[in-house]
Amino acid sequence: MDLISEKEFNRNLRMVKSRVIEAAERAGRDARKVRIMAVTKAFPGSAVELARGQGLRLFGENRVQEAADKYSGISDNIDLHLIGHLQRNKARLAAATFSCVQSIDKLETALALVKHLDRIDTEKKMDILLEVNTSGEESKFGIHTKEELFALAEQILEQTRLSIRGLMTVGPFTGDMEEIRRAFVWLADLYRQTGERYPELTPDILSMGMSGDFEIAVEEGSSMLRLGTALFGQRH
């Protein structure tokens, strides 16, 4: 796959940062509290080096094997998150590859990670986010209700190898900006309620907003944006 030039990437990154600042100002927020994740799904390894060259250190991948292959040998000063669905048969490789799994929505998946963390390193802990399905779309993964979210959080709190850092969602696939906003408002409210209900968690990551809706996400409280095409251009 042809990758955009360094000049084009720099222009895209500057544009993204400018739009984040403007959205944060509209919401009365500090834009410095919003982290930008470079999502390298389907882009070559050179995309990682391109983003690193401009100071980005937070990266996301959707597929475990692709990430393991692409990031092999690029472990220094990298924070690599799995943002796609985790199948239990990929838990061993995920435990060895990622610093955070953002897509936990079942206890069984969390326990599979724990099992392989035990085998890899007696001291290693892994950050996770709980994924919430805020759109109701059947094609998406994620927890559907507040009650399910709290029940899962309580079960995972018993696992000392996992640290719940916050919540994640994929916004509705729609051109209706108000529908997207409603989804983000709901997740932000769940995030607040989770922190109040489980003060021992002190969650600090609200991962919502992708290339097509990140400004709304910033306005509604996102602390982590997952951006691919906004930075690297269209995937082919």
Secondary structure, DSSP 8 states (H G I E B T S, - for coil): -----HHHHHHHHHHHHHHHHHHHHHHT--GGG-EEEEE-TTS-HHHHHHHHHTT--EEEES-HHHHHHHTTT--TT-EEEE-S---GGGHHHHHHH-SEEEEE--HHHHHHHHHHHHHH-SS--EEEEEEB--S--TTS-SB-SHHHHHHHHHHHTT-TTEEEEEEE----SSS-HHHHHHHHHHHHHHHHHHHHH-TTT---EEE---TTTHHHHHHTT-SEEEESHHHH----
